[in-house]
Amino acid sequence: MSGTAGIPAVHDQEEVNTVLSYYVSVRKSHQFGLLAGPFASHDEALTWVEPAREVAIRLDEWAWFYVFGTCSTSATSRPGRLNSHLGLPSC
């Protein structure tokens, strides 16, 4: 599928119909984790990056050196590992 002026479209129809879950994510070297979520939108996940980072640093002093951000997936809807610390649903 192509977009305007022959530029490839970002998403094909299958991707558009896929329901995504958004998370606050963390990366430590080659390790990756889902800290908070799932959220219904990327904007909602973005609002939880700083609170999740602060909790992570309280729990692990080395978290200062980790990379925090957001991600989306259709593969899982499990709760983030820090949900209970953030007052988010953990079930």
C-alpha positions in Angstrom: 0.0 0.0 0.0 1.4 3.4 -0.9 0.7 6.9 0.5 0.8 10.3 -1.2 3.2 10.9 -4.0 4.5 7.3 -4.0 5.7 7.4 -0.4 5.0 4.1 1.3 2.2 4.2 3.9 3.3 3.8 7.5 0.7 1.2 8.3 -1.1 -1.4 6.2 -4.7 -2.3 6.9 -3.9 -5.3 9.1 -1.9 -3.1 11.4 -4.6 -0.4 11.6 -7.1 -3.1 12.9 -4.7 -4.4 15.6 -5.4 -3.2 19.1 -2.3 -2.0 20.8 -1.4 -1.8 24.5 0.9 1.1 25.4 3.5 0.8 28.2 6.2 2.7 30.1 9.3 0.7 29.2 12.8 0.5 30.5 16.1 -0.6 28.9 19.2 -1.7 30.7 21.9 -2.7 28.3 20.4 -5.6 26.4 17.5 -6.1 28.9 14.0 -4.7 28.3 11.0 -4.4 30.7 7.5 -3.1 30.9 7.2 -0.9 34.0 3.7 0.6 33.8 0.6 -0.1 31.8 -1.2 -1.2 29.7 -2.6 2.1 28.7 -5.2 2.8 26.0 -3.1 5.6 24.3 0.5 6.6 23.8 -0.2 10.0 25.4 -1.4 8.3 28.6 1.7 6.2 28.7 3.9 9.3 28.2 2.4 10.9 31.3 3.6 7.9 33.4 7.2 7.8 32.3 8.5 10.2 34.9 6.5 8.7 37.9 7.7 5.2 36.8 11.3 6.4 36.5 11.2 7.9 40.0 9.8 4.7 41.5 12.4 2.6 39.7 15.2 4.8 41.1 13.8 4.4 44.6 13.8 0.7 44.2 17.1 0.4 42.3 19.8 3.0 42.7 21.4 1.9 39.4 18.2 2.9 37.6 19.7 6.3 37.1 21.6 4.7 34.3 18.7 3.0 32.6 16.8 4.3 29.5 13.1 5.0 30.1 10.4 5.6 27.4 7.3 4.1 25.9 6.4 1.2 23.7 3.4 -0.5 22.2 2.6 -4.1 21.7 -0.3 -6.3 20.6 1.4 -9.4 22.1 0.4 -8.8 25.7 -1.9 -6.9 28.0 -0.2 -8.0 31.3 0.2 -5.3 34.0 3.5 -3.4 34.2 5.9 -4.5 36.9 5.6 -1.3 38.9 1.8 -0.9 38.6 1.2 -1.6 42.3 3.8 1.0 43.3 2.1 3.6 41.1 -1.4 2.9 42.2 -2.3 1.4 38.8 -4.2 -1.9 38.4 -1.9 -4.9 38.9 -4.2 -7.7 38.0 
